[in-house]
Amino acid sequence: MASTTPRTRQTTAARKRAAAKPVTGGDLDFEPIRIAADDDVEEERVPLFYIGDDEYTIPRTIPKGVALQYLRHAGEVGHELATAPLLMRVLGEDAYMALEESKALTSDQLERIVDIIVKQALGAQEKEGKASKRG
């Protein structure tokens, strides 16, 4: 296989830059969507559970990118296997390890924690129902 010449790489890069420029006007019926840079987003956390007196929190609003990652992974391996990575991402390693090592955690408590996180990540069932009706 022949290597890419510098000229080809420059041409490809120039095409990508040109394609990335937002189009204004024309026959489009929408404006480009602006998404804030991650540095501009403050994360507020709320308590999810306590082990003894230790408080463990989750983001009040779980980023939609986390939901997209969960849905992609669930499509590949199923919802049950995609749940652990979602929990680790949302809870953080310390909280996940605290749950994992807890001798007092019950099945009902774990199920409630998982349900809350999945609901917070994906949104309320009512919103999901509306989204699926559009398609």
C-alpha positions in Angstrom: 0.0 0.0 0.0 1.4 3.4 -1.0 1.8 6.0 1.7 -0.2 9.2 1.5 1.8 12.1 0.1 1.9 15.4 2.0 0.0 17.1 -0.8 -2.9 14.6 -0.5 -3.0 15.0 3.3 -3.1 18.8 2.9 -5.9 18.5 0.3 -7.9 16.2 2.6 -7.4 18.5 5.6 -8.5 21.5 3.5 -11.7 19.6 2.4 -12.5 18.7 6.0 -12.0 22.4 7.1 -14.3 23.6 4.3 -17.0 21.0 5.2 -16.8 22.0 8.9 -17.6 25.7 8.2 -21.2 26.5 9.1 -23.4 27.4 6.3 -25.4 30.6 6.7 -28.3 31.5 4.6 -29.1 29.4 1.6 -32.0 27.0 1.5 -31.5 25.5 4.9 -34.4 25.7 7.3 -32.3 25.5 10.4 -29.4 27.2 12.1 -26.3 25.3 13.4 -26.6 24.2 17.0 -24.1 25.6 19.4 -23.0 23.3 22.2 -21.1 24.8 25.1 -17.5 23.7 25.7 -17.1 21.3 28.6 -15.2 23.9 30.5 -18.3 26.1 30.5 -20.5 23.5 32.2 -20.7 23.4 36.0 -21.7 20.0 37.4 -24.1 20.1 40.4 -24.2 16.9 42.3 -27.0 15.5 44.5 -27.0 12.7 47.1 -28.1 9.3 45.7 -27.3 7.0 48.7 -25.5 6.8 52.0 -23.4 4.0 53.4 -23.2 4.6 57.1 -22.7 8.4 57.3 -20.8 8.6 53.9 -22.7 10.4 51.2 -22.4 9.4 47.6 -23.7 11.7 44.8 -24.6 11.8 41.2 -24.8 14.7 38.8 -28.2 16.5 39.0 -28.2 16.4 35.2 -26.4 13.5 33.6 -24.8 14.6 30.3 -26.7 13.3 27.3 -23.3 11.9 25.9 -23.4 9.5 28.8 -26.9 8.3 27.8 -25.7 8.0 24.2 -22.7 5.9 25.3 -25.0 3.7 27.4 -27.5 3.2 24.5 -24.7 2.3 22.0 -23.1 -0.2 24.5 -26.6 -1.6 25.3 -27.2 -2.2 21.6 -23.9 -4.1 21.4 -24.1 -6.2 24.6 -27.6 -5.8 26.0 -28.9 -3.5 28.8 -27.8 -5.7 31.7 -24.1 -5.8 30.6 -24.1 -2.1 29.7 -25.4 -1.1 33.2 -22.1 -1.6 35.1 -20.1 0.9 32.9 -23.0 3.4 33.2 -22.9 3.1 37.0 -19.1 3.5 37.0 -19.3 6.6 34.8 -22.1 8.3 36.7 -21.1 7.3 40.3 -17.4 7.5 39.9 -14.9 4.9 41.0 -15.1 5.6 44.8 -18.9 5.3 45.0 -19.0 2.3 42.7 -16.3 0.5 44.8 -18.2 1.4 48.0 -21.3 -0.3 46.6 -19.3 -3.3 45.3 -17.6 -3.8 48.7 -20.7 -3.2 50.9 -21.9 -6.2 52.8 -25.2 -4.5 53.7 -26.4 -3.6 50.2 -29.6 -5.4 49.4 -30.9 -6.5 45.9 -33.8 -4.0 46.3 -31.4 -1.1 47.1 -29.1 -1.9 44.2 -32.1 -2.2 41.9 -33.4 1.2 43.0 -29.9 2.8 42.5 -29.7 1.3 39.0 -33.2 2.4 38.1 -32.6 5.9 39.3 -29.4 6.3 37.3 -30.9 4.8 34.1 -33.9 7.1 34.4 -31.8 10.1 35.1 -29.5 9.3 32.2 -32.2 8.5 29.6 -35.0 10.8 30.9 -38.5 10.0 31.9 -40.4 7.2 30.2 -42.9 9.8 28.9 -40.2 11.6 27.0 -38.9 8.3 25.5 -42.4 7.4 24.4 -42.8 10.7 22.6 -39.4 10.3 20.9 -40.3 6.8 19.7 -43.6 7.9 18.2 -41.8 10.5 16.0 -40.0 7.7 14.1 
